[in-house]
Amino acid sequence: MTRIDRRGVLGIAPAGAALLLLPAAAKPQPAPQGWTRTRGGTGGRVLRVTTLASTGAGSLRAALAAKGPRVIEFAVGGIIDLGRESLSIREPFVTIAGETAPTPGITIIRGGISVATHDVVVRHIRVRAGADGAAANSGWEVDGLATTAAHDVIVDQCSFAWATDENLSASGPRFAGGDTVAQWRQHTSRRISFTRNIVAEGLSHSSHAKGEHSKGSLIHDNATEVLIAGNLYAHNYERNPLFKGAAQAACVNNLIYDPGNRCMHYALNEEEWVGHQWIAGELSIVNNVVKGGASTRADLPFLIVEGQGDLNLHAAGNVAQHADGRTMQPVGIISNRQPKIVPQARPVIWPTGLKALPTAGVEAWVLATAGARPWERDAVDRRVVTQVRDGTGRVIDDEGAVGGYAALE
């Protein structure tokens, strides 16, 4: 494990003294604007992480557990080994400023991050959970980062790989708070922005109890005002991303490489909605790029609509091709009841102020800006980006297939 004392690199100042001297490339750049206007912990006290230990004074875990508005900065850089005890964010008004860490930045292994509160900003953190030697189907199931009934959350320019459940998700209860969809939406994840992240190499036949589980992102039933923009999805077998029943989301300017069995996907499943009226989902899918790879099935469509629920869909400017240059079928339907797809000429849901980049520039922009600390990517992100450019690589079952924890910096 690497530990680097940041004070000798950036000149850490006493509390109340001058601001950190970050390199120009590390200064926060505006992210695509979603529905949330949260500033996280901005204006609160600064807490400095001074150890790479998973627990104890000066740890990231301790800073996350602190109360009140706070900005978490890092006096150390390297690997935080969670030892299968994932981090939980339950105290609101917090910003994790991973850009403040010295080289090589912060990488979390053998665990993930759960967000179960509000007003949270996470930037420039890498999460490489991994199977950690767990036996196949043994029940070691970990997300890279998941929100659970959270609201006003921004995850921007982070890197997620090797999760045994989803790499990056917005979730919560389906039907909490009452009997109406408005009440359900107020009790699950809402106003969530996942922007400019790398979401890669979910582990396929690994330790998840259900078996195959290489999954990119799950946006759960009734989640609302979710923005997925400027992300790189690479080598995830399914959920690139998956929107569940009645979800409301905009999916814009993403680059999806080597999806396996599912690319974009909408599904309201009858057995999960027993006793509840089916509600149509609302998706705006604009100016995304899909490139098939070695894991991509030959007949994969751009969007799969599955189950029983209807979908109000605005889709425009998307380019989706197989590795051999064939254009992907726009929509495939998997259902014993033909769900109604209602095409919309204009976005059915769209955050105020968001401007989509032209499709022609999406691939170059995403490869240049996505992921943690793009000015000094780690070996995993560099490899994934190179594979996207070169058309190489594939879905994996274990982190050891690509070097594992030993390959991390």
C-alpha positions as CSV (number, residue, x, y, z in Angstrom):
1,M,0.0,0.0,0.0
2,T,1.3,3.4,-0.9
3,R,1.3,6.3,1.5
4,I,2.3,9.8,0.4
5,D,2.6,12.8,2.7
6,R,0.8,15.6,0.8
7,R,2.4,18.3,2.9
8,G,5.6,17.9,1.1
9,V,4.0,18.1,-2.3
10,L,1.4,20.8,-2.1
11,G,2.4,22.7,1.1
12,I,-0.6,22.0,3.4
13,A,-1.5,25.0,5.4
14,P,-2.8,25.3,8.9
15,A,-6.6,25.6,9.3
16,G,-7.7,29.0,8.4
17,A,-4.6,29.7,6.2
18,A,-4.3,30.0,2.5
19,L,-6.2,27.7,0.1
20,L,-4.7,24.6,-1.4
21,L,-2.4,25.1,-4.3
22,L,-3.8,22.7,-6.8
23,P,-2.4,22.2,-10.3
24,A,-4.5,23.9,-13.0
25,A,-5.6,20.5,-14.3
26,A,-6.9,19.5,-10.9
27,K,-9.1,22.5,-10.3
28,P,-12.8,21.5,-10.5
29,Q,-14.3,22.0,-14.0
30,P,-18.0,22.5,-14.5
31,A,-19.9,19.2,-14.7
32,P,-23.0,18.7,-16.8
33,Q,-25.8,20.3,-14.8
34,G,-28.5,18.0,-13.5
35,W,-31.6,18.8,-11.4
36,T,-29.7,19.1,-8.1
37,R,-28.0,22.4,-7.2
38,T,-26.4,21.0,-4.1
39,R,-23.0,22.3,-3.1
40,G,-22.4,19.4,-0.7
41,G,-20.3,20.6,2.3
42,T,-19.1,23.9,0.7
43,G,-19.0,26.6,3.4
44,G,-18.5,24.1,6.2
45,R,-15.4,23.1,8.1
46,V,-12.5,21.4,6.3
47,L,-11.6,17.9,7.5
48,R,-8.3,16.4,6.4
49,V,-7.8,12.7,5.9
50,T,-4.3,12.0,7.3
51,T,-4.2,8.2,7.2
52,L,-4.9,5.5,4.7
53,A,-6.2,3.2,7.5
54,S,-9.8,2.1,7.0
55,T,-10.8,3.2,10.5
56,G,-9.7,5.5,13.3
57,A,-8.8,9.1,13.8
58,G,-7.9,10.9,10.6
59,S,-9.5,8.2,8.4
60,L,-11.9,8.8,5.5
61,R,-14.5,6.8,7.4
62,A,-14.2,9.1,10.5
63,A,-14.6,12.2,8.3
64,L,-17.7,10.8,6.7
65,A,-19.3,10.0,10.1
66,A,-18.7,13.6,11.3
67,K,-21.7,15.8,11.7
68,G,-22.4,19.1,10.0
69,P,-21.4,20.6,6.7
70,R,-17.8,19.6,5.8
71,V,-15.4,19.4,2.9
72,I,-13.1,16.4,3.1
73,E,-9.6,16.9,1.8
74,F,-6.6,14.5,1.8
75,A,-3.2,14.9,3.2
76,V,-2.3,11.4,2.0
77,G,-2.6,9.6,-1.3
78,G,-2.7,5.9,-2.0
79,I,-4.9,2.8,-1.3
80,I,-7.5,2.6,1.3
81,D,-8.2,-1.1,2.0
82,L,-11.7,-1.4,3.5
83,G,-11.3,-5.1,4.3
84,R,-14.9,-5.8,3.1
85,E,-16.4,-3.1,5.4
86,S,-17.8,-0.6,3.0
87,L,-18.1,3.1,3.7
88,S,-21.5,4.5,4.6
89,I,-22.4,8.2,4.2
90,R,-25.3,9.0,6.5
91,E,-24.5,12.5,7.6
92,P,-25.6,15.1,5.0
93,F,-23.8,18.2,3.6
94,V,-20.5,16.7,2.6
95,T,-18.0,17.1,-0.2
96,I,-15.3,14.5,-0.8
97,A,-12.6,16.4,-2.7
98,G,-10.4,13.7,-4.1
99,E,-8.6,16.2,-6.3
100,T,-6.8,17.5,-3.1
101,A,-4.9,14.2,-2.6
102,P,-1.3,14.0,-3.6
103,T,-0.2,11.7,-6.4
104,P,-1.5,9.0,-7.0
105,G,-4.8,10.1,-5.6
106,I,-7.2,7.9,-3.5
107,T,-8.2,4.4,-4.5
108,I,-10.6,2.3,-2.4
109,I,-10.4,-1.5,-2.6
110,R,-12.3,-4.5,-1.0
111,G,-15.4,-2.5,-0.4
112,G,-17.6,0.3,-1.8
113,I,-19.5,3.4,-0.8
114,S,-23.2,3.6,0.3
115,V,-24.9,7.0,0.3
116,A,-28.1,7.2,2.4
117,T,-28.5,10.9,3.0
118,H,-28.7,14.1,1.1
119,D,-26.5,16.9,-0.3
120,V,-23.4,14.9,-1.1
121,V,-20.7,15.6,-3.7
122,V,-18.1,13.0,-4.5
123,R,-15.2,13.8,-6.9
124,H,-12.0,12.2,-8.0
125,I,-12.2,8.9,-6.1
126,R,-11.5,5.5,-7.5
127,V,-13.3,2.4,-6.2
128,R,-12.0,-1.0,-7.2
129,A,-14.1,-3.4,-5.0
130,G,-13.0,-6.8,-6.4
131,A,-14.0,-10.3,-5.7
132,D,-11.1,-10.5,-3.2
133,G,-10.8,-14.2,-3.6
134,A,-14.4,-15.0,-2.7
135,A,-15.8,-18.2,-4.1
136,A,-18.2,-18.2,-7.1
137,N,-21.8,-17.4,-6.0
138,S,-20.7,-17.1,-2.4
139,G,-22.7,-13.9,-1.7
140,W,-19.9,-11.3,-1.6
141,E,-22.0,-8.6,-3.3
142,V,-20.7,-5.1,-3.3
143,D,-21.5,-1.9,-5.3
144,G,-18.8,0.5,-6.2
145,L,-21.1,3.4,-5.1
146,A,-24.9,3.2,-4.5
147,T,-27.4,5.8,-3.3
148,T,-30.2,4.4,-1.2
149,A,-33.3,6.7,-0.8
150,A,-30.8,9.6,-1.1
151,H,-31.4,13.0,-2.7
152,D,-29.3,15.8,-4.1
153,V,-26.2,13.8,-4.8
154,I,-23.4,14.5,-7.4
155,V,-20.9,11.8,-8.3
156,D,-18.5,13.5,-10.8
157,Q,-15.2,12.4,-12.3
158,C,-14.8,9.2,-10.3
159,S,-13.7,5.7,-11.4
160,F,-15.5,2.5,-10.6
161,A,-14.4,-1.0,-11.5
162,W,-14.6,-4.6,-10.4
163,A,-17.8,-4.4,-8.5
164,T,-19.6,-7.8,-7.8
165,D,-23.0,-6.0,-7.9
166,E,-23.5,-2.7,-9.8
167,N,-20.6,-0.4,-10.3
168,L,-22.7,2.8,-9.8
169,S,-26.4,2.9,-8.9
170,A,-29.3,4.9,-7.6
171,S,-31.7,2.8,-5.6
172,G,-34.1,2.7,-2.7
173,P,-37.5,1.2,-1.8
174,R,-40.1,0.9,-4.6
175,F,-43.3,1.9,-2.8
176,A,-42.5,3.8,0.5
177,G,-44.3,6.8,1.8
178,G,-47.9,6.2,0.6
179,D,-50.0,5.0,-2.2
180,T,-49.2,7.4,-5.0
181,V,-46.2,7.6,-7.4
182,A,-45.5,11.1,-6.1
183,Q,-45.0,9.7,-2.6
184,W,-43.0,6.8,-3.9
185,R,-40.6,9.2,-5.7
186,Q,-40.1,11.2,-2.5
187,H,-38.9,8.1,-0.7
188,T,-36.4,6.7,-3.1
189,S,-33.3,8.2,-4.8
190,R,-34.0,11.6,-6.5
191,R,-32.1,14.5,-8.0
192,I,-29.0,12.4,-8.6
193,S,-26.2,13.3,-11.0
194,F,-23.7,10.7,-12.3
195,T,-21.4,12.7,-14.5
196,R,-18.0,12.1,-16.2
197,N,-17.3,8.8,-14.5
198,I,-15.6,5.7,-15.7
199,V,-17.8,2.7,-15.0
200,A,-15.9,-0.4,-16.1
201,E,-15.3,-4.1,-15.7
202,G,-18.2,-5.2,-13.5
203,L,-17.2,-8.8,-12.6
204,S,-19.3,-11.4,-14.5
205,H,-19.2,-14.9,-13.2
206,S,-17.9,-14.0,-9.7
207,S,-19.1,-14.0,-6.1
208,H,-22.7,-12.7,-6.6
209,A,-25.2,-15.2,-5.3
210,K,-27.3,-15.0,-8.5
211,G,-24.4,-15.9,-10.7
212,E,-23.6,-13.6,-13.7
213,H,-23.5,-10.1,-12.4
214,S,-21.3,-7.8,-14.5
215,K,-23.5,-4.7,-14.2
216,G,-22.8,-1.0,-15.0
217,S,-25.6,1.1,-13.4
218,L,-29.1,0.4,-12.0
219,I,-31.5,3.3,-11.7
220,H,-34.2,1.8,-9.5
221,D,-38.0,1.8,-9.8
222,N,-39.5,5.3,-9.3
223,A,-36.1,7.1,-9.1
224,T,-36.6,10.5,-10.5
225,E,-34.6,13.4,-11.9
226,V,-31.5,11.3,-12.5
227,L,-28.9,12.6,-14.9
228,I,-26.4,10.2,-16.4
229,A,-24.1,12.3,-18.6
230,G,-20.5,12.2,-20.0
231,N,-19.7,8.8,-18.5
232,L,-17.6,6.0,-20.0
233,Y,-19.2,2.5,-19.6
234,A,-16.8,-0.2,-20.7
235,H,-16.9,-4.0,-20.4
236,N,-20.1,-4.4,-18.4
237,Y,-22.2,-7.3,-19.5
238,E,-25.5,-5.6,-18.7
239,R,-27.1,-2.4,-17.2
240,N,-25.3,0.1,-19.4
241,P,-27.4,1.5,-17.8
242,L,-30.7,-0.1,-16.6
243,F,-33.7,2.0,-15.8
244,K,-36.4,0.3,-13.8
245,G,-40.2,0.9,-13.7
246,A,-41.4,4.5,-13.7
247,A,-37.9,5.9,-13.5
248,Q,-37.5,9.4,-14.8
249,A,-34.0,10.1,-16.2
250,A,-31.9,11.8,-18.9
251,C,-29.1,9.9,-20.4
252,V,-26.8,12.2,-22.4
253,N,-23.4,12.2,-24.1
254,N,-22.3,8.9,-22.7
255,L,-19.8,6.5,-24.4
256,I,-20.6,2.9,-24.0
257,Y,-18.0,0.3,-25.1
258,D,-18.3,-3.5,-25.3
259,P,-21.7,-4.0,-23.7
260,G,-22.4,-7.7,-23.5
261,N,-26.0,-8.9,-23.3
262,R,-27.7,-5.5,-22.7
263,C,-26.8,-2.0,-23.6
264,M,-29.4,0.6,-22.5
265,H,-32.4,-1.0,-20.9
266,Y,-35.8,-0.2,-19.4
267,A,-37.8,-2.7,-17.4
268,L,-40.9,-2.6,-15.3
269,N,-41.4,-6.2,-14.1
270,E,-44.9,-7.2,-13.2
271,E,-43.9,-9.5,-10.3
272,E,-42.2,-6.5,-8.6
273,W,-45.3,-4.3,-9.0
274,V,-48.0,-6.6,-7.6
275,G,-50.8,-4.6,-6.2
276,H,-49.6,-1.3,-7.7
277,Q,-50.7,0.4,-10.8
278,W,-48.1,0.4,-13.5
279,I,-46.6,3.8,-14.2
280,A,-45.0,4.8,-17.5
281,G,-41.3,5.6,-17.4
282,E,-39.9,8.8,-18.8
283,L,-36.5,8.7,-20.5
284,S,-34.6,11.3,-22.6
285,I,-31.7,9.5,-24.4
286,V,-29.7,12.0,-26.4
287,N,-26.4,12.1,-28.3
288,N,-24.9,8.9,-26.9
289,V,-22.3,6.7,-28.6
290,V,-22.2,2.9,-28.4
291,K,-19.3,0.8,-29.8
292,G,-19.5,-2.9,-29.8
293,G,-16.6,-5.1,-28.6
294,A,-15.5,-8.7,-28.1
295,S,-18.2,-9.3,-25.5
296,T,-21.1,-7.7,-27.4
297,R,-23.7,-10.2,-28.7
298,A,-24.2,-10.1,-32.5
299,D,-27.8,-9.0,-32.3
300,L,-27.7,-6.6,-29.4
301,P,-30.0,-3.6,-29.9
302,F,-29.2,-0.1,-28.6
303,L,-32.2,-0.1,-26.2
304,I,-34.1,-3.0,-24.8
305,V,-37.5,-2.5,-23.3
306,E,-38.5,-5.4,-21.1
307,G,-41.5,-6.3,-18.9
308,Q,-45.0,-4.8,-18.8
309,G,-44.7,-1.1,-18.2
310,D,-45.0,1.6,-20.9
311,L,-42.3,4.1,-21.7
312,N,-42.4,7.7,-22.8
313,L,-39.2,8.0,-24.8
314,H,-37.3,10.8,-26.4
315,A,-34.3,9.4,-28.3
316,A,-32.3,11.6,-30.6
317,G,-28.7,11.8,-32.0
318,N,-27.6,8.4,-30.7
319,V,-25.0,6.4,-32.7
320,A,-24.7,2.7,-32.0
321,Q,-22.5,0.3,-34.0
322,H,-21.2,-3.2,-33.6
323,A,-17.5,-3.8,-33.8
324,D,-17.8,-4.8,-37.5
325,G,-19.5,-1.5,-38.3
326,R,-23.1,-2.7,-38.5
327,T,-25.6,-0.3,-37.1
328,M,-27.4,-1.7,-34.0
329,Q,-31.1,-2.2,-34.1
330,P,-32.6,0.8,-32.3
331,V,-35.0,-1.0,-29.9
332,G,-35.6,-4.6,-28.9
333,I,-38.6,-5.7,-26.8
334,I,-38.6,-8.6,-24.4
335,S,-42.1,-9.1,-23.0
336,N,-45.2,-11.3,-22.8
337,R,-47.2,-8.1,-23.0
338,Q,-46.1,-5.7,-25.7
339,P,-45.3,-2.5,-23.7
340,K,-46.2,0.7,-25.4
341,I,-43.3,2.9,-26.4
342,V,-44.6,6.4,-26.9
343,P,-42.1,8.4,-29.0
344,Q,-41.7,12.0,-28.0
345,A,-40.4,14.7,-30.3
346,R,-39.0,16.7,-27.4
347,P,-37.3,15.6,-24.2
348,V,-39.8,14.2,-21.8
349,I,-37.6,15.1,-18.8
350,W,-34.6,17.5,-19.0
351,P,-32.7,19.5,-16.4
352,T,-32.8,23.3,-16.8
353,G,-29.6,24.6,-18.4
354,L,-28.2,21.3,-19.6
355,K,-26.8,21.5,-23.2
356,A,-26.0,18.3,-25.0
357,L,-22.7,18.1,-26.9
358,P,-23.0,17.2,-30.6
359,T,-22.6,13.4,-31.0
360,A,-19.6,13.8,-33.2
361,G,-17.5,15.1,-30.3
362,V,-18.8,12.8,-27.6
363,E,-16.1,10.0,-27.8
364,A,-13.1,12.4,-27.7
365,W,-14.7,14.4,-24.9
366,V,-15.5,11.5,-22.7
367,L,-12.1,9.8,-23.2
368,A,-10.4,13.0,-22.3
369,T,-12.5,14.0,-19.2
370,A,-14.1,10.9,-17.7
371,G,-12.9,9.2,-14.5
372,A,-10.9,10.3,-11.4
373,R,-8.0,12.7,-11.9
374,P,-7.9,12.5,-15.7
375,W,-4.7,14.5,-15.6
376,E,-3.0,11.5,-14.0
377,R,-5.0,8.4,-14.5
378,D,-4.0,5.2,-12.7
379,A,-3.0,2.0,-14.6
380,V,-6.6,0.6,-14.7
381,D,-8.1,3.7,-16.2
382,R,-5.3,4.1,-18.7
383,R,-5.8,0.5,-19.8
384,V,-9.5,0.8,-20.1
385,V,-9.3,4.0,-22.1
386,T,-6.7,2.5,-24.4
387,Q,-8.9,-0.5,-25.0
388,V,-11.8,1.7,-25.9
389,R,-9.6,3.5,-28.5
390,D,-8.1,0.3,-29.9
391,G,-11.3,-1.9,-29.8
392,T,-9.7,-4.4,-27.4
393,G,-10.5,-6.0,-24.1
394,R,-13.6,-7.8,-22.9
395,V,-15.9,-8.5,-19.9
396,I,-14.0,-10.3,-17.1
397,D,-14.9,-12.6,-14.2
398,D,-12.2,-11.7,-11.7
399,E,-9.9,-8.6,-11.2
400,G,-6.9,-11.0,-11.3
401,A,-7.5,-11.3,-15.1
402,V,-6.2,-7.8,-15.5
403,G,-3.6,-7.7,-12.8
404,G,-5.8,-7.3,-9.7
405,Y,-5.0,-5.3,-6.7
406,A,-1.3,-5.7,-7.4
407,A,-1.6,-3.6,-10.5
408,L,-3.0,-0.6,-8.6
409,E,-0.8,2.4,-7.9
